[in-house]
Amino acid sequence: MMSRKPLIAGNWKMNLNHLEAIALVQKLAASLPAKYFDKVDVTVIPPFTDIRSVQTVIDGDKLLITYGAQDVSAHDSGAYTGEISGAFLKKLGVTFAVVGHSERRTYHNETDEVVLAKTKAALKHELTPIVCIGEGLEIREAGDHVEYNVAQLKGSLAGLSADDIAKTVIAYEPVWAIGTGRVASAADAQEVCAAIRGALEEIADAATAASVRILYGGSVNAKNVGELVGQADVDGALVGGASLKPDEFATLSAIA
Ligand code: G3P
């Protein structure tokens, strides 16, 4: 089986101003010696308004941490007030763009079609989309979570070539686990991540499916990350709350 380097991604959501962002990245860098980056990729995903500051620290100190954006417009430029284009993000040295986070699906009514358009925009501008999927509590309790996630995945990647799918990262974030302190069990995370890999094989091919990194997200912390990332199909974590605490985020990156 192809080996996949774990990815730990810290989604800051709408937290930290640019001065706080600089302080966090500096603290994080001090706790993560360069040797760790042979074994794990670490990225921070700040609000748009912090990206330039984060870039300055990372470039200035030649850090191995990368950075991403929490969203990307489906459009390239023009009359789209409030939107941020993939071209702008690329120019700022951004590596990853989160698309389809459940908070955007829920509060901004983003459908699989919108997520697909944003995934395509990210790929067009050579950003790595982190495509998020995940079921709500009712679906989990009804036992329909595997089918639901596979359908959301297929909708969010519909029509993409195997080459394009190989350039994505998938994040499985059960909505009931986000910000609740109720983490999925390692077996639950593995069940869905394995089904995602199976679906990737179906819509692309075996080599592509084996190469794509699949992250788990939802109440990940330094105590539970080891067991989660130890699962065969879980290749890292998309971390919210714990990514705002530099010591904990550094520890969980080191564990991964
Ligand atoms: O994108 C990360 C996320 O939604 C999980 O948040 O706070 O439960 O780690 P949290």
Boltz pocket constraint, residues with backbone or C-beta under 6 A from the ligand:
constraints:
  - pocket:
      binder: B
      contacts: [[A, 11], [A, 101], [A, 173], [A, 177], [A, 178], [A, 179], [A, 180], [A, 181], [A, 217], [A, 218], [A, 219], [A, 220], [A, 238], [A, 239], [A, 240], [A, 241], [A, 242]]
      max_distance: 6.0
